[in-house]
């Protein structure tokens, strides 16, 4: 694909990669339909919620960028999720390697009814000047909304008018919630704005610098693990976007490589940096699990001329960590021996977790009868095909935060453990095991790590412990009512509301 930085923003995931967020069937069927360009989105007759390009973790991530101010060009309510950073990050502490206490800044233009009729350009100009006056930032990020998109606000015109009088670099990000059903489009829009306005041509090449775009659901300990591993190879990680400085973004063009933690989250940025500045990238594998971490380090070694260092590192790390993984596998073998020789687990969430978490389960010695995926697009076709060759076929439910469908899937397959998120609803209403899919950045506990060798052992140990302690689950089972009626669970698949008679 070609990224056109003359455009104000990126194409949607539907446009450039045939993105969907509804599917129920075999993973092999999903791949074949996608390859034939016959994979289509379904309309839900009943929908509980949806993801917003602006507010599904985009505001909380942009707000953490140091030396910057975020302006949410929207009604005031659209900026409310920005306060989530207090919950997500507040448990971070100096012992985790946090270098300083950050004071995050954001403003809202508070678009109202009159602004929808007459325009809110003046409010945006005022907000830009106020951001400069209050904070003297290096960059000002403008995040658009459904309201600003519907009225056709000329964001670029306002930026052009005010940039000359503002010291900060102004970066418009077109993340209107109505643009796309696929949340990844919001991340693509963010990368497009950075590539267009903030990333600078390289002053020099830093052969030891690796761009690492880290997801919100990977913890600070994961960042430390990646720093540790790359450091042993004589390399440095340039982490983006959370807690990055504006300078970190500007020097992305000087890196030797862009390496993934999540393939689809990194995709647009990686392709843009290669196209504009010749920086190589790879999307698979990501460093989740022992085998994937081995390969992740080896691919980095190939791109940086550090193959020997990578092989030495892999050998050393495996000698220390593989015995610990074998101990965890023995723990699951004991669980399976008490459970008719099997242990089924239902997990995954985004596309990245689909192709990393699923093989990790098999490293633990457990099987995956069904995986959830919040959306799917052509960017992962090859990776899913490789996954099928590696572990065999499995069922997949592509589902964007529809709690009833998740609960139905959990009831239908009845796995021995369900991994869930708060917005996935009542999947916890079951007698078998249940725990979280992932922690968030601010969880400072060691067992919340997921990436690299240390993360593989931490996550495996956490899941094994979840088979032994079900007190919270039992309380939830006993004390909470099921929000869905039994007739719904009797339907043959969770997509009853796609095929019911009018």
Residue pairs with C-beta under 8 A, 6 or more apart in sequence:
1 16
1 271
2 275
3 10
3 192
3 195
3 268
3 271
3 272
3 275
3 276
5 192
5 195
5 196
5 272
5 276
7 192
8 155
8 156
8 172
8 174
9 173
9 174
9 189
9 192
9 193
10 16
10 185
10 188
10 189
10 191
10 192
10 268
12 19
12 179
12 180
12 182
12 185
13 19
13 180
13 182
13 184
13 185
13 188
13 375
13 377
14 20
14 41
14 180
14 181
14 182
14 185
17 377
17 378
17 379
18 34
18 37
18 39
18 377
18 378
19 180
19 181
19 182
19 184
19 185
19 375
19 376
19 377
20 39
20 40
20 41
20 182
20 375
20 376
20 377
20 398
21 41
21 181
21 182
21 374
21 375
21 376
21 398
21 399
21 400
22 41
22 42
22 44
22 398
22 399
22 400
22 495
22 498
23 30
23 39
23 42
23 376
23 396
23 397
23 398
24 395
24 396
24 397
24 398
24 493
24 494
24 495
25 395
25 396
26 393
26 394
26 395
26 396
27 371
27 384
27 387
27 388
27 393
27 394
27 395
27 396
28 388
28 393
30 39
30 376
30 384
30 396
30 398
31 381
31 384
31 385
31 388
33 39
34 376
34 378
34 381
35 381
39 376
41 181
42 495
42 498
43 498
44 402
44 497
44 498
45 497
45 498
45 500
46 404
46 497
47 402
48 401
48 402
48 403
48 404
48 425
49 401
49 402
49 403
49 423
50 181
50 400
50 401
51 181
51 183
51 374
51 400
51 401
52 177
52 183
52 186
53 175
53 176
53 177
53 179
53 180
53 183
53 185
53 186
53 189
54 72
54 74
54 78
54 143
54 144
54 145
54 146
54 175
54 176
54 177
54 186
55 78
55 81
55 177
56 183
56 186
57 216
58 143
58 173
58 175
58 186
58 187
58 190
59 70
59 72
59 79
59 81
59 82
59 84
59 106
59 143
60 81
60 82
60 84
60 85
60 88
60 216
61 190
61 216
61 241
61 242
62 68
62 70
62 141
62 143
62 173
62 190
62 241
63 70
63 82
63 85
63 104
63 105
63 106
64 85
64 89
64 102
64 104
64 241
64 242
64 243
65 139
65 141
65 241
65 242
65 243
65 244
65 245
65 246
65 249
66 102
66 243
66 244
66 245
66 246
67 137
67 138
67 139
67 245
67 246
67 247
68 105
68 137
68 138
68 139
68 140
68 141
68 168
68 246
69 105
69 106
69 107
69 131
69 134
69 135
69 137
69 139
69 140
69 141
69 168
70 82
70 105
70 106
70 107
70 140
70 141
70 143
71 106
71 107
71 108
71 109
71 124
71 127
71 128
71 131
71 140
71 141
71 142
71 143
72 78
72 79
72 82
72 106
72 107
72 108
72 109
72 143
72 145
73 108
73 109
73 111
73 120
73 124
73 127
73 142
73 143
73 144
73 145
73 148
73 153
73 155
74 108
74 109
74 111
74 143
74 144
74 145
74 146
74 147
74 148
75 110
75 111
75 112
75 145
75 147
76 108
76 110
78 108
78 145
78 146
78 147
79 106
79 108
82 106
85 104
87 442
88 216
88 440
88 441
88 442
89 441
89 442
90 442
91 442
91 443
91 444
92 98
92 220
92 441
92 442
92 444
93 444
95 444
96 220
96 221
96 224
96 444
97 220
97 223
97 224
97 227
98 220
102 243
105 131
105 134
105 135
105 137
107 127
107 130
107 131
108 127
109 115
109 120
109 123
109 124
109 126
109 127
110 123
111 120
111 123
111 145
111 147
111 148
115 123
115 147
115 151
116 147
116 150
116 151
119 151
119 153
120 148
120 151
120 153
121 153
121 154
121 157
121 158
124 142
124 153
124 155
124 158
125 158
125 161
125 162
128 140
128 142
128 158
128 162
128 166
128 170
129 162
129 165
129 166
131 137
131 140
131 168
132 140
132 166
132 167
132 168
136 167
136 168
137 168
137 246
138 168
138 169
138 245
138 246
138 247
139 168
139 169
139 170
139 171
139 198
139 246
139 249
140 166
140 168
140 169
140 170
140 171
141 171
141 173
141 193
142 155
142 159
142 170
142 171
142 172
142 173
143 173
143 175
144 153
144 155
144 172
144 173
144 174
144 175
144 176
145 175
145 176
145 177
146 176
146 177
146 178
148 155
148 176
149 174
149 176
149 178
149 179
150 178
155 172
155 174
156 172
159 170
159 172
162 170
163 169
163 170
169 197
169 198
169 246
170 197
171 193
171 194
171 196
171 197
171 198
172 193
172 197
173 189
173 190
173 192
173 193
174 189
174 192
174 193
175 185
175 186
175 189
175 190
179 185
179 189
180 186
181 375
181 400
182 375
182 377
183 374
183 375
183 400
184 264
184 265
184 351
184 375
184 377
187 265
187 268
188 267
188 268
190 241
191 268
191 269
191 272
192 268
192 272
194 249
194 269
195 269
195 272
195 273
195 276
198 246
198 249
198 250
199 249
199 250
199 252
199 253
199 273
199 276
199 277
200 250
200 251
200 253
201 253
201 277
202 251
202 253
202 254
202 277
203 254
204 254
205 254
205 256
206 236
206 251
206 254
206 255
206 256
207 256
207 304
208 234
208 235
208 236
208 256
208 304
209 235
209 236
209 238
209 251
209 254
209 255
209 256
210 230
210 235
210 236
210 237
210 238
210 255
210 256
210 257
210 258
210 259
210 300
210 304
211 238
211 240
211 252
211 255
211 257
211 258
211 259
211 269
211 273
211 279
212 226
212 237
212 238
212 239
212 240
212 258
212 259
212 261
213 240
213 241
213 258
213 260
213 261
213 262
213 265
213 266
213 269
213 270
214 222
214 223
214 226
214 239
214 240
214 242
214 261
215 261
215 262
215 265
215 350
215 352
216 242
216 440
216 441
217 349
217 437
217 438
217 439
217 440
217 441
218 261
218 438
218 441
218 450
218 451
219 439
219 440
219 441
219 442
219 443
219 444
219 448
219 449
219 450
220 441
220 442
220 444
221 444
221 446
221 448
221 449
221 454
221 455
221 458
222 261
222 449
222 450
222 451
222 452
222 455
223 237
223 239
225 449
225 451
225 452
225 453
225 454
225 455
226 237
226 261
226 287
226 451
226 452
227 237
228 452
228 454
229 287
229 293
229 297
229 313
229 317
229 452
229 453
230 236
230 237
230 300
232 309
232 313
233 297
233 300
233 301
233 304
233 306
233 309
233 310
233 313
234 306
234 309
235 256
235 300
235 304
235 306
238 244
238 248
238 251
238 252
238 255
239 248
240 248
240 249
240 252
241 249
242 441
252 258
252 273
252 279
253 273
253 276
253 277
253 279
255 273
255 279
256 279
256 280
256 303
256 304
257 279
257 280
257 281
257 300
257 303
257 304
258 266
258 269
258 270
258 273
258 274
258 279
258 280
258 281
259 281
259 282
259 296
259 299
259 300
260 266
260 270
260 281
260 282
260 283
260 284
260 286
260 352
261 286
261 287
261 352
261 451
262 286
262 350
262 351
262 352
262 353
263 283
263 284
263 286
263 351
263 352
263 355
263 379
263 380
263 383
264 283
264 350
264 351
264 352
264 377
264 379
264 380
265 350
265 352
266 281
266 283
267 283
267 379
270 281
270 283
271 281
273 279
273 281
274 280
274 281
280 303
282 299
282 303
283 379
283 383
284 355
284 382
284 383
284 386
285 292
285 295
285 296
285 299
285 356
286 292
286 296
286 352
286 355
286 356
286 451
287 293
287 296
287 297
287 451
287 452
287 455
288 353
288 356
288 357
288 360
288 450
288 451
288 455
288 456
289 356
289 359
289 360
289 363
289 456
290 318
290 321
290 322
290 325
290 363
290 453
290 456
291 359
291 363
292 356
292 359
292 360
293 317
293 451
293 452
293 453
293 456
294 314
294 318
297 310
297 313
297 314
298 307
298 310
298 311
298 314
300 306
300 310
301 307
301 308
301 309
301 310
301 311
302 310
317 453
320 453
321 453
321 454
321 456
321 457
324 457
325 363
325 364
325 456
325 457
325 460
328 364
328 457
328 460
328 461
328 464
329 363
329 364
329 365
331 464
332 343
332 364
332 365
332 366
332 464
332 467
333 365
335 343
335 416
335 464
335 467
336 342
336 343
336 365
336 366
339 416
342 367
342 416
343 365
343 366
343 367
343 416
343 417
343 467
344 366
344 367
344 368
344 369
344 413
344 415
344 416
344 417
345 361
345 366
345 367
345 368
345 415
345 416
345 417
345 418
345 419
345 463
346 368
346 369
346 370
346 371
346 372
346 409
346 410
346 413
346 415
346 417
346 418
346 419
347 353
347 357
347 358
347 361
347 368
347 371
347 372
347 418
347 419
347 437
348 354
348 357
348 358
348 371
348 372
348 373
348 419
348 437
349 372
349 373
349 374
349 421
349 437
349 438
350 373
350 374
350 375
351 373
351 374
351 375
351 376
351 377
351 379
351 380
353 373
353 437
353 438
354 371
354 373
354 376
354 380
354 384
354 387
354 396
355 380
355 383
355 384
355 386
355 387
357 371
357 437
358 368
358 371
358 387
358 391
358 394
359 387
359 390
359 391
360 456
360 459
361 367
361 368
362 368
362 390
362 391
363 456
363 460
364 460
364 463
364 464
366 416
368 391
368 394
369 394
369 395
369 413
369 415
370 394
370 395
370 396
370 397
370 409
370 413
370 415
371 394
371 395
371 396
371 397
372 396
372 397
372 398
372 399
372 406
372 409
372 424
373 396
373 397
373 398
373 399
374 398
374 399
374 400
374 401
375 398
375 400
376 398
395 413
397 405
397 406
397 409
397 494
399 405
399 406
399 409
399 494
401 423
401 424
402 494
403 423
403 424
403 425
403 426
403 427
404 425
404 483
404 484
404 488
404 494
405 494
405 495
406 420
406 424
406 425
406 427
406 494
407 425
407 426
407 427
407 429
407 484
407 489
408 484
408 488
408 489
408 491
408 493
408 494
409 427
409 494
410 418
410 427
410 430
411 430
411 489
412 489
412 493
412 494
414 430
414 432
415 432
416 432
416 433
416 467
417 432
417 433
417 434
417 435
417 463
417 466
417 467
418 427
418 428
418 430
418 432
418 433
418 434
419 434
419 435
419 436
419 437
420 427
420 428
420 434
420 435
420 436
420 437
421 436
421 437
421 438
425 483
426 480
426 482
426 483
426 484
427 434
428 434
428 473
428 476
428 477
428 480
429 476
429 477
429 480
429 482
430 477
431 477
433 466
433 467
433 470
433 473
434 466
434 473
435 462
435 463
435 466
435 473
438 450
439 445
439 448
439 450
446 458
447 458
447 459
447 461
447 462
447 465
448 458
448 462
449 455
449 458
449 459
450 456
450 458
450 459
488 496
